Amino acid sequence: MSSNDSEPRVGDDEFVPLTRDPAMARMLRKQLEVLADGKGGEVLAEMAREVLSGRIGLREAVQVGAYEEELVRNVGSFQQKWDEMSAEERAHAEKEGTRFLQEQRAEIEQERRERGREAQAKSRHSAGSFSAY
């Protein structure tokens, strides 16, 4: 997590309306955490911290002049690197991206199963489910 772990953070659900996919939402949140830790420079770290804290939505953040400029600069750099990759390197990167999304989906499914088990255990042990008759 970022250097300020005590600050509340939005969860994956914050990004599902944008991505329409829980695994993509999780991936986006994790990438924002990387940016918040300074990986993309101070401007993007500030933007990511603002979004992760819930002080600003991602759609609003990308419209802030300084954030937008830095994002455009980074996308341009990424595009240039992508264009310089061989077809084999691109295929490998796509395969890694697909693998990462599959891992996120499996992680989300595991968490759902665990929450289901916890909910079952709570309902079995709640006072409302006890009867002396």
Secondary structure, 3 states (H helix, E strand, C coil): CCCCCCCCCCCHHHHHHHHCCHHHHHHHHHHHHHHHCCCCCHHHHHHHHHHHHCCCCHHHHCCCHHHHHHHHHHHHHHHHHHHHCCHHHHHHHHHHHHHHHHHHHHHHHHHHHHHHHHHHHHHHHCHHHCCCC
